[in-house]
Amino acid sequence: MSGGDAKTSDVSDKLRLNLILLAIIAALATFLISTEEKQDSEKKIFISDIAAADIKHISLKRHGKDDINFVKQQHNWMMTSPYFVRASKYRITAMLKLLHEQSFAQFSRKELQLERFKLKPAAVLLHLDDQKFAFGGNNQIDKHRYVIYRDTVHLINDDLYPQLTQTAEFFISTKLLPDGLRLSRIQYPAHDLKKEFNKWSSGPTADISPETIEKIANAWLDATAMTVRDYQKTGPGNTITIETEQGQTFRFKIITEDPGLILARADLGIQYHLGNITSRQLLQGMNSGALSE
């Protein structure tokens, strides 16, 4: 073998050896990471193993505030008291998430002075079906919250507790209309927008293109309030009536238009406070001049 061939062979052998070493290192790293993740998973303790999808009723009790009750109807949640109204999907999800919340420390309730940790009486009681969770104070060092479930006191993240202390309006859906509707009529104080034979038209007092009315209808379907509050009764006022192809009717009383639109559902006892952009979109039908194209 010539000198050049020998050198080439040495380089090839070194390259092959380096590739084998890299493969071994990569395999070892993958094994260690997988093992560490498995160990971490095995070490974690969760407050319960109940499936959130199985829960049908939620009850929330707080000192000095109204009890709040929710019931699941098919795939949607309704607040049944103190209002009868659609519940916020986000608030419901946050409460159900408690079932699988990680517990960072556990103590037997019999071994603790519950009063010391503000667990007797508990500040908040949350019932998920027949499962009771009692919320107490928080740990001043790591800010975890003390929660009793069954006979164990757990320390969990404190994300949920501040939500549970809010007023009932906080748990109401901010969406003005339910999902899945098809609008057939939008009746403003001065204009009547109707959908007949799958085509939108405006009344004699306005000249609004079908395309523009379609945009208004979609704005109503997507409209979400910034906040929901208790209905503050006022005198007689203008009303916007929404009708659907499914035969439903929704009446919104105009409380004020400026600086932001406030629409009341007097039948539900609530009012929606909307942002400026949504306000402009919904009020287009109030002024035919702004809609003419």
N, C-alpha and C positions, 0 to 999 in steps of 0.2 A: 504493500500500500504506500502511495506517495505521501509526502509531507502535507500537501494540500488536502488530500482526502482525509488524513488523520485529523487535521484541524477541523474540517467540516463535520466529521463524525463526533468530535468532542463537543462542538457547539450544539449539535442536534441532541446529544445526550443531556447536556445541561438544560436546554430548553424544555425537553421532555420532563426532566426532573422537577424543574420550576413549575410546570403546569400541573404535575401531580401534587406538588406541595400546596399550590393555590387551591386545587380542588378539595384537598383534605381540610385546609383551613376554612374554606367556605362551608363545607359540610359540618364541621365542628361548630362554627359560629351559628349556623341554622339550628343545630341540635340544642345548643346552650340557650338561645333565645326562646325556642319552643318550650324547653323545660322550665325556664324562668316564668314564661307567661302562664304555663299550666300550674306552676306552684302558686303564683299570685292569684289565679282564679280559684284555686282550692282554698286559699287562706281567706278569701272574702266571705263575709257573712251578710246575708240579706235579711231584712226585717220579717219577710214572709215569702212563701212560695205560691201564693194564691194568684190565679190568672185574672188580670184586669178585665178581660173580655167577659168574665162570668158575673161581674158585679152588675146589679140591677137597680139598687137604691143607694143613695148617699144622703147622710144627715150631718149637719154641722151645727154645733152648739157652742155659744160663746157667752161669757158673762156680760150682761147689760146690753146685749144686741139680739135682734130677732134670730130665731132658729131658721136655718135654711135647709130645705129638702129638695132632692132631685130624684127623678125617676127616668129610667131608660125606656124609650118607646121605639122599638125596632132598632135602628142604628142611630137615633138621635136622643139627646138628653133634654128633658124639660125641668125647669124649676117649678115646683108645685106650691111652695110657700117661701117667703111672704108674697111673692108674685106668681102668677101662672104664665110663664113665658119661656121662650127657647133659652137654654143655657149656653154659655160660651164653651165651645169645644176645647179651647186652650185651658180654661180653668178646670174643666172636668179631667182632662188628661193629666194636669199637674197633680190633682188629688189622687187619681188612680196610680200614678207613678210611685206613690208612697209604698205600695205593696212590694215593690222590688227595690226599695231604697237600701243602699249599703249601710250596715250597722258597724260603726267603728269601735264600739265597746258595748259590752252587755253586763248587766248586773241583775241579780235576783231582787225583785221588788220587796221581798221580805227582809232583805239585809240593809235597805236604805231608809233613811228618814225622808219620806216623800215630801213633807212640808218644806224641807230644806231646799229641795230642787223644784219647788213650785208645782209639784205634781199632785198635791192634795191641799185644796181642790185644784184640779187641772185648769189651766187657762183656756184650753180649747179641747173639745171632744169631737172626733171625727169618726162617724160610723160608715163603713163600707159594707153594705148588707148587714150581717150580724157581727162583723168584726169591729171591735172598738179600739181606737188609738187615742191616747190621752197625751196632750202636749203640755210640757212644763217650761221651766226656764232654760237658759242656754249656758254652756260651759264658757267661762270668761277667758279661758286660755286659747282654745281652738274655735270657739263660737259655734260648736255643734249643739244641737237641740236635744233635750231629754224627752223621750217618748216612751210611754208604757204600752206594750202590746202583750196581751195575755199576762203572764207572770214575770215578764222580763222588761227591764228598763234599758232602752237602747240610746246610743248617741248617734245622731244622723246629721246630715247636712241641713243647714237652716234655710233652704230656699223656699220651702212651702209655707212655713209658719206665718211670715208676713202677709201672704195672700189670704190665709184663713182668717185673719183679723179684720179684713176689709168689710165694707157694707155689702148688703145683698146685691145692690146694683152692679158691683164689680164682677159678679158671676153671670150676668145676663149677656147674651150674645149681642155684639155691637152691629151685627148685620141687620139692615132694616127689613129685608124680606127673606123668607126661607129659601133654601136651595131647591133647584129643580122646577121652578115656576116658568110659565110661558104667559107673558102679559097680553091682554086683549084690549085694555083701555087705560088711559091715564087722563083723569079729569081734573084739570086745573080750575081755579076760580073763574077764569075768563075764556079758557080754551079747552076743547074736548078732543083728545087724540084717540082714535079708534083703529082697531085692526080687524078688517073684514076681508074674507077670502084670501087670507094670508098676506094682506097688503095694508100698510098704515096710511091713514089720511087724517087731516086736521079739520076742525069745524069751520063754519062760515066766518068766524071772527079772526081766523089766522090762515096764513098761506105758508105751510111748512112742508118741506119735501119729505117723502117717505123715508129716504136715507137718513135725514136728520132725526126724524122721530125714532127710527130704529136705534140710533145712537143714544137718544134720551132713554128709551126703554132698557137698553143694556146698562146704562148708568144706574137706573133704579135697581136692576137685578144685582149689580155688584156693590151698591152703596153700603158703606160701613161707617158708623159714627166713631168719633174720637172717644166719647164717653157716653154712658147711659146713666140717667139720674131719675129720681122720683119725680112724678108729674106734679108740676106746680100749677094748680088750676088758675085759669085766667077767664076773662069774659069771652063772649062770642068772637070767633075769628074765622079766617078763611081755612078751607080744607082742601087737601089733595087726595083724591080717591083713586086707588089702584085696583083694577079688576084683572082676573087671570082666566086663561082658557080652561083651567080646572074648576072654575066656578067660585073662587075665593074672592073676597073683597077686603081691602085694607084701607082704613081711613087715617090720614095723618093731619093733625091740626097744626097750622103754622103759628108757632109762638112768636118767633121773630126771624127776620131775614138778614139783618145786619147787626153786628159785624159778621156773625156766622149763623147759618141756618139752624134753627131748633125746631124739630118736628115732634109732636106729642102723639102717643097712642093712648088716648084717654081710656079706652076700653081695657088696657093692660095696666094703666097707672104709671106709665114711664114716659120719658122723653129722651130723644136722641139729639146730641150736640155734634154737629158735623163740621168738618174742616172747610176751608175756603174753596178748595178745588171741587170737592164733592158738592158743596152748596151751589156753585155755579152750574155744574152739570145737571143737577136736579131741577133748578129753577129756570132752565132755558125755556121751558114751555109756558112760563109766566109772561113772557115778552115775545110776541110774534115777530117784532121787528128784528130782534137779535137772531131769529132763526131763519129768516128769509134768505134764500140763496139765489 
